[in-house]
Amino acid sequence: MAGREGIFDQALSNGLAAIVAFEWPGKESDRNRRVLSASALLQVIEKHIPATDGIVLVPDQHPMPQIPQGDSDSLFQAPRLSSHTRIDVSTLQNGIEASQAARHGRGVGGLQHRHIEALLALDGHRSLGVMGEEQQDRIQQTAQREDAASQKRAAEYLERIGEEEAARRAENVANPYAYHPKHNPDGHDLDTCPVCGHETFCVEGLDPVFGQVVYGQCLVCTYTRTPGAAEDEAFTKHLRSIMDDG
């Protein structure tokens, strides 16, 4: 991604400035009212709350309950609002040094995933929330693009093999994930494929939020619906049901 170092620096500076201004009003800027650099803002934070092993925990005076999170990316996984905000000073300072080295021609850029994770962790603070919303939007858009592409590939494949061949294959399909009380208690019956219309969609699971839309792969046309796409469709159905009830 071109300019990723600049984006990192700007996002970090904005995030730290918002946190400092919220926790210690006026300390985010110098005597000339210019916002301090990210490094200087980290020093302000450490001055007020000493770091332990490079980590500062900024307590929330009015904490909200934690929101349970899944193991994978989810459209509905908002930033955790808990009893504190975790600021990994050491990792963020290292990220600043790496990004500045690249921006000033002293290297090719050393930003790593840990730097981005430390940046996103700031979003749990009450003064922020924008990064989490943008992340959710990206996840949703990616799920929609991938699902549209999968449907297109499946439709093209279905056209190549023809309806008769598709029907023949549908008659001979065996469900590899069929339910069995002992050997496969988490199994499911085959579902109807939204692309080819045959009852040949091999279900691997249900969307993790509403538990209404299945994900898996069709054993005839090969259409694949990911957990993210299932979640997106479930959310859309939920909104429609609310509108219908209204």
TINU-540216 format. One record per atom (N, C-alpha, C): x, y, z. Coordinates in steps of 0.2 Angstrom, whole numbers, padded with zeros to 4 digits, always signed. Each point is the difference from the previous one (the first is absolute). Example, Ala and Ser with C-alpha at 12.3 -4.5 7.8 and 13.67 -1.06 7.14 Angstrom:
! residues 2
+0066-0028+0039;-0004+0006+0000;+0004+0006+0000;-0002+0005-0004;+0004+0006+0001;-0004+0005+0003;
This chain:
! residues 246
+0004-0006+0000;-0004+0006+0000;+0004+0006+0000;+0000+0004-0005;+0004+0006-0001;-0002+0005+0006;+0005+0003+0003;-0001+0005+0005;-0002-0003+0007;+0000-0006+0001;-0002-0003+0006;+0003+0003+0006;+0006+0002+0000;+0004+0002+0006;-0003+0007+0002;-0002+0004-0006;-0003+0007+0002;-0007-0001+0003;-0004-0005-0003;-0006-0001+0003;+0000-0003+0007;+0005-0004+0002;+0001-0002+0007;+0002+0005+0004;+0004+0005-0002;+0002+0005+0004;-0006+0005+0002;-0003+0001-0005;-0006+0005+0000;-0005-0003+0005;-0002-0006-0001;-0005-0004+0004;+0002+0000+0007;+0006-0002+0001;+0003+0000+0007;+0000+0007+0004;+0002+0005-0004;+0000+0006+0003;-0007+0003+0002;-0004-0001-0005;-0007+0002+0002;-0003-0004+0006;+0001-0007+0000;-0003-0004+0005;+0003+0002+0007;+0007+0001+0000;+0003+0002+0006;-0002+0007+0003;-0001+0004-0005;-0002+0007+0002;-0007+0000+0003;-0004-0004-0003;-0007+0000+0002;+0000-0003+0007;+0004-0005+0002;+0000-0004+0006;+0003+0005+0005;+0005+0004-0001;+0003+0004+0004;-0004+0006+0002;-0004+0003-0005;-0004+0005+0001;-0006-0001+0004;-0002-0007-0001;-0006-0002+0004;+0002-0001+0008;+0006-0003+0001;+0002-0002+0006;+0003+0006+0004;+0004+0004-0004;+0004+0005+0003;+0000+0007-0004;-0006+0003+0000;-0001+0005-0005;+0005+0006+0000;+0002+0002-0006;+0005+0005+0000;+0007-0003-0001;+0001-0006+0002;+0007-0003+0000;+0002-0003-0007;-0005+0000-0005;+0001-0003-0007;+0004+0005-0004;+0000+0006+0002;+0004+0006-0004;+0005+0003+0004;+0004+0004-0004;+0006+0004+0003;-0003+0007+0002;+0005+0004+0001;-0002+0007+0002;-0003+0004-0005;+0002-0002-0006;-0003+0003-0006;-0006-0003-0003;-0003-0005+0004;-0006-0003-0002;+0001-0005-0006;+0006-0002-0001;+0001-0005-0005;+0000-0007+0003;-0004-0004-0003;-0001-0007+0002;+0007-0003+0000;+0002-0004+0006;+0006-0003+0001;+0001-0006-0005;+0006-0002-0001;+0001-0006-0004;-0002-0006+0003;+0000-0005-0003;-0002-0007+0003;+0005-0002+0005;+0006+0001-0001;+0005-0002+0005;-0001+0004+0006;-0001+0007-0001;-0001+0004+0006;-0006-0001+0004;-0006-0002-0004;-0006-0002+0003;+0001-0007+0005;+0004-0004-0003;+0001-0006+0004;+0004+0001+0006;+0004+0005+0000;+0004+0003+0006;-0005+0003+0005;-0005+0003-0002;-0005+0004+0004;-0004-0006+0004;-0002-0005-0004;-0003-0006+0003;+0004-0003+0005;+0006-0002-0001;+0004-0003+0004;+0002+0004+0007;+0000+0007-0001;+0001+0004+0005;-0006+0000+0005;-0006-0001-0002;-0006+0000+0004;-0001-0007+0003;+0001-0005-0005;-0001-0007+0002;+0007-0004-0002;+0004-0002+0005;+0006-0003-0002;-0001-0007-0003;+0004-0002-0005;-0001-0006-0003;+0003-0006+0004;-0003-0005-0001;+0002-0007+0003;+0002-0004-0006;+0006-0002-0001;+0003-0004-0005;-0002+0003-0007;+0000+0006+0000;-0001+0004-0007;-0008+0001-0001;-0004-0002+0005;-0007+0000-0001;-0003+0005+0005;-0005+0005-0003;-0003+0004+0004;-0008-0002+0000;-0003+0000+0006;-0007-0002+0000;-0004+0007+0002;-0003+0003-0004;-0004+0006+0002;-0007-0002+0002;-0001+0001+0007;-0007-0002+0002;-0005+0004-0002;-0006-0004-0001;-0006+0004-0001;-0004+0001+0006;-0002+0006+0001;-0003+0002+0006;-0007-0003+0000;-0003-0001-0006;-0007-0002+0000;+0000-0006-0005;+0003-0006+0002;+0000-0005-0005;-0006-0003-0002;+0000-0003-0006;-0006-0003-0003;+0002-0008+0000;-0005-0004+0000;+0001-0007+0000;+0004-0002-0007;+0004-0005+0001;+0004-0002-0006;-0005-0004-0005;+0001+0001-0006;-0004-0004-0005;+0003-0006-0002;-0003-0006+0001;+0004-0006-0002;+0002+0000-0008;+0006-0002-0001;+0003+0000-0007;+0001-0007-0002;-0001-0001-0007;+0001-0007-0003;+0008+0000-0002;+0002-0006-0002;+0007-0001-0002;+0001+0003-0007;-0005+0001-0004;+0001+0002-0007;-0003+0007-0001;+0002+0003-0005;-0002+0007-0002;-0008-0001-0001;-0003+0005+0003;-0008+0000+0000;-0002+0007-0002;-0006+0001-0003;-0003+0006-0002;-0002+0004+0007;-0001-0004+0005;-0003+0003+0006;+0005+0000+0006;+0006-0001-0002;+0005+0000+0006;+0002+0007+0001;-0003+0004+0004;+0002+0007+0001;+0006+0000+0005;+0004+0006+0001;+0005+0000+0004;-0002-0001+0007;+0004-0004+0004;-0002-0001+0007;+0000+0006+0004;-0006+0001+0004;+0000+0006+0005;+0000-0004+0006;+0006+0000+0004;+0001-0003+0006;+0002+0005+0005;+0003-0002+0005;+0002+0004+0006;+0007+0004-0001;+0003-0001-0006;+0006+0003-0001;+0002+0000-0008;+0004+0005-0002;+0002+0000-0007;+0008-0002+0000;+0002-0005-0003;+0007-0003+0000;+0004+0004-0005;+0005+0004+0002;+0004+0003-0004;+0007-0003+0000;+0002-0003-0005;+0007-0004-0001;+0005+0006-0002;+0003+0003+0005;+0004+0006-0002;+0006-0003-0003;+0003-0005+0002;+0006-0003-0004;-0001-0001-0007;-0005-0004-0001;-0002-0002-0007;-0002+0006-0005;-0003+0005+0003;-0002+0006-0004;+0006+0004-0001;+0004+0001+0005;+0006+0004-0001;+0005-0003-0006;+0000-0007+0001;+0004-0004-0006;-0003+0001-0006;-0007+0000-0001;-0003+0002-0006;+0001+0007-0003;+0000+0005+0005;+0002+0006-0002;+0007+0001-0003;+0004-0003+0003;+0007+0000-0003;+0001-0004-0006;-0004-0005-0001;+0001-0004-0006;-0004+0004-0006;-0005+0003+0001;-0004+0004-0005;+0004+0006-0002;+0003+0003+0005;+0004+0007-0002;+0006-0002-0004;+0003-0006+0002;+0006-0002-0004;-0001+0000-0007;-0006-0004-0002;-0002-0001-0007;-0002+0007-0003;-0004+0004+0004;-0002+0006-0003;+0006+0005-0002;+0005+0000+0004;+0006+0004-0001;+0005-0003-0004;-0001-0006-0003;+0004-0003-0005;+0006-0004+0004;-0001-0002+0006;+0005-0003+0004;-0001-0008+0000;-0005-0002-0004;-0002-0007+0000;-0006-0001-0004;-0002-0007-0001;-0006-0001-0004;-0006-0001+0004;+0000+0001+0006;-0006+0000+0004;+0000-0006+0004;-0001+0000+0007;+0000-0006+0004;-0006-0001+0004;-0006+0003-0003;-0006-0001+0004;-0002-0007+0000;-0002-0002+0006;-0002-0007+0000;-0007-0001+0003;-0003-0006+0000;-0007-0001+0002;-0001+0002+0007;+0005-0001+0005;+0000+0002+0007;-0001+0008+0001;+0003+0004-0005;-0001+0007+0000;-0007+0002-0001;-0003-0003-0005;-0007+0001-0002;-0005-0002+0006;+0002-0006+0003;-0004-0002+0005;+0000+0004+0006;+0006+0003+0002;+0001+0005+0005;-0004+0006-0001;+0000+0002-0007;-0004+0006-0002;-0007-0001+0001;-0003-0006-0002;-0007-0001+0000;-0002-0001+0008;+0004-0002+0004;-0002-0001+0007;-0002+0007+0003;+0003+0005-0003;-0002+0007+0003;-0007+0001-0001;-0003-0003-0005;-0007+0002-0002;-0005-0002+0006;+0002-0004+0005;-0005-0002+0005;-0001+0006+0005;+0004+0005-0001;-0001+0006+0005;-0006+0004-0002;-0004+0003+0005;-0006+0003-0001;+0000+0006-0005;+0006+0003-0001;+0001+0006-0004;+0000-0002-0007;+0001-0007-0002;+0001-0002-0006;-0006-0004-0003;+0001-0005-0005;-0005-0004-0002;+0000+0000-0008;+0003+0005-0003;+0000+0000-0007;+0003-0005-0004;+0006-0002+0003;+0004-0006-0003;-0004-0006+0000;-0003-0002+0005;-0004-0006+0001;-0006+0000-0005;-0003+0006-0001;-0006+0000-0005;+0003-0001-0007;+0006+0003-0002;+0003+0000-0006;+0002-0008-0002;+0002-0003+0006;+0002-0007-0001;-0006-0004-0001;-0005+0001+0003;-0006-0004-0001;-0003+0001-0007;+0000+0006-0003;-0002+0002-0006;+0004-0004-0006;+0007+0000+0002;+0004-0004-0005;-0001-0007+0000;-0001-0003+0006;-0002-0007+0000;-0006-0002-0003;-0005+0005+0000;-0007-0001-0003;+0001+0000-0007;+0004+0005-0003;+0000+0001-0007;+0004-0006-0003;+0005-0002+0004;+0004-0006-0003;-0004-0006+0000;-0004-0001+0005;-0005-0006+0000;-0005+0000-0006;-0002+0006-0002;-0005+0001-0005;+0003-0001-0007;+0007+0003-0001;+0003-0001-0006;+0002-0008-0001;+0002-0003+0005;+0002-0007-0001;-0006-0004-0001;-0006+0001+0003;-0006-0004-0002;-0002+0001-0007;+0000+0007-0002;-0002+0001-0007;+0004-0003-0005;+0007-0001+0001;+0004-0003-0004;-0001-0007+0000;-0001-0003+0006;-0002-0007+0000;-0006-0002-0003;-0005+0004+0000;-0006-0002-0003;+0001+0001-0008;+0004+0004-0002;+0001+0001-0007;+0004-0006-0003;+0005-0002+0004;+0004-0006-0002;-0005-0006-0001;-0004-0001+0005;-0005-0006+0001;-0004+0000-0006;-0003+0006-0002;-0005+0001-0005;+0004-0002-0007;+0006+0002-0001;+0004-0001-0006;+0001-0008+0000;+0002-0003+0005;+0001-0007+0000;-0006-0004-0001;-0006+0002+0002;-0006-0003-0001;-0002+0001-0007;+0001+0005-0003;-0001+0001-0007;+0004-0005-0005;+0006-0001+0003;+0005-0004-0004;-0002-0008+0000;-0003-0002+0006;-0001-0007+0001;-0008-0001-0003;-0004+0005+0000;-0007-0001-0002;-0004-0003+0005;-0007+0002-0001;-0005-0002+0005;-0001-0008+0001;+0001-0003-0005;-0001-0008+0000;+0006-0003+0005;+0006+0002-0002;+0006-0002+0004;-0001+0002+0007;-0002+0006+0002;-0001+0002+0006;-0005-0004+0004;-0006-0001-0003;-0005-0004+0003;+0003-0007+0001;+0004-0003-0004;+0002-0007+0001;+0005+0000+0006;+0004+0005+0000;+0005+0000+0006;-0004+0001+0007;-0006+0004-0001;-0004+0002+0006;-0003-0007+0003;-0002-0004-0005;-0003-0007+0002;+0005-0004+0004;+0007+0001-0002;+0005-0005+0003;+0004+0003+0006;-0002+0006+0002;+0004+0003+0005;-0001-0003+0007;+0006-0001+0003;+0000-0003+0007;+0002+0006+0005;-0003+0001+0005;+0002+0005+0005;+0006-0002+0005;+0005+0003-0001;+0006-0002+0004;+0000+0003+0007;-0005+0004+0001;+0000+0003+0007;-0007-0001+0003;-0003-0006-0002;-0007-0002+0003;+0000-0001+0007;-0006+0002+0003;+0000-0001+0007;+0000-0007+0003;+0004-0001+0005;-0001-0007+0003;+0001+0002+0008;-0004-0003+0004;+0000+0001+0007;+0006-0001+0003;+0004-0005-0002;+0006-0003+0003;+0006+0003-0004;+0000-0001-0006;+0006+0001-0004;+0001+0007-0003;-0006+0004-0001;+0000+0007-0002;-0006+0004+0003;+0000+0001+0006;-0005+0003+0003;-0001+0008-0002;+0005+0002-0003;-0001+0007-0003;-0001+0001-0007;-0002-0006-0003;-0002+0000-0007;-0006+0003-0002;-0001+0001-0006;-0007+0003-0003;-0002-0004-0006;-0007+0001-0001;-0002-0003-0006;+0002+0005-0006;-0001-0003-0006;+0002+0004-0006;-0005+0006-0001;+0002+0005-0002;-0005+0006-0001;-0001+0002-0007;-0004+0004-0002;-0001+0002-0007;+0005+0005-0002;+0003-0001-0005;+0005+0005-0003;-0003+0006-0003;+0002+0006+0002;-0004+0006-0003;+0002+0001-0007;+0005-0004-0003;+0003+0001-0007;-0004-0005-0005;+0001-0006+0002;-0002-0005-0005;-0007-0003+0002;-0002+0002+0006;-0007-0002+0002;-0001-0008+0003;+0006-0003+0000;-0001-0007+0002;+0001-0001+0007;-0002-0005+0003;+0001-0001+0007;+0007-0004+0001;+0005+0004-0001;+0007-0003+0000;+0005+0005+0003;-0003+0004+0004;+0005+0005+0004;+0002-0003+0006;+0006-0002+0000;+0003-0003+0006;+0002+0005+0006;-0004-0001+0005;+0000+0005+0005;+0006-0001+0005;+0004+0005+0001;+0005-0001+0005;-0001+0004+0007;-0005+0004+0000;-0002+0004+0006;-0005+0005-0002;-0002+0004+0006;-0005+0005-0001;+0004+0007+0002;-0003+0005-0002;+0003+0007+0001;+0000+0000+0008;+0006+0003+0002;+0001+0000+0008;-0004+0005+0004;-0004+0005-0004;-0004+0005+0004;-0007-0002+0001;-0003-0002-0006;-0007-0001+0000;-0002-0008+0000;+0005-0004-0003;-0001-0007+0000;-0006-0002-0005;+0000+0004-0006;-0006-0001-0004;+0003-0001-0007;+0005+0002-0002;+0003-0001-0007;+0006-0005+0000;-0001-0005-0004;+0006-0005+0000;+0006+0002-0005;+0005-0002+0002;+0006+0001-0005;+0003-0007-0001;+0004-0001-0006;+0003-0006-0002;+0000+0000-0008;+0000-0005-0003;+0001-0001-0007;-0005-0004-0004;-0002+0002-0006;-0005-0005-0004;+0004-0005-0003;-0002-0006+0001;+0003-0006-0003;-0001-0001-0008;-0004+0004-0003;-0001+0000-0007;+0003+0006-0003;-0002+0006+0001;+0003+0006-0003;+0006+0003+0003;+0002-0003+0006;+0006+0003+0003;-0001+0007+0004;-0006+0003+0000;-0001+0006+0003;+0002-0001+0007;+0004+0005+0003;+0003+0000+0006;-0003+0006+0004;-0003-0001+0006;-0002+0006+0004;+0004+0000+0006;+0004+0005+0002;+0004+0001+0005;-0004+0002+0007;+0003-0001+0006;-0003+0002+0006;-0002+0007+0000;+0005+0004-0003;-0002+0007-0001;-0005+0002-0004;-0001-0003-0006;-0006+0001-0004;-0006-0002+0003;+0000-0006+0003;-0006-0002+0004;-0002+0005+0005;+0004+0003+0004;-0001+0005+0005;-0003+0006-0003;+0003+0002-0006;-0003+0006-0004;-0007-0001-0002;-0001-0006-0003;-0007-0002-0002;-0005+0000+0006;+0002-0003+0005;-0004-0001+0006;-0002+0007+0003;+0005+0005+0000;-0001+0007+0002;-0005+0003-0004;+0000-0001-0007;-0004+0003-0004;-0007-0003+0001;-0001-0006+0001;-0007-0003+0001;-0002+0003+0007;+0004+0001+0005;-0002+0002+0006;-0003+0007-0001;+0003+0004-0004;-0002+0007-0001;-0007+0000-0004;-0001-0004-0004;-0006-0001-0004;-0006-0002+0004;+0002-0004+0005;-0005-0003+0004;-0003+0006+0005;+0005+0004+0002;-0002+0006+0004;-0004+0005-0003;+0002+0001-0007;-0004+0004-0004;-0007-0002-0001;-0001-0007-0001;-0006-0003-0002;-0005+0000+0007;+0004+0000+0005;-0004+0000+0007;-0003+0007+0001;+0004+0005-0003;-0002+0007+0002;-0005+0002-0005;
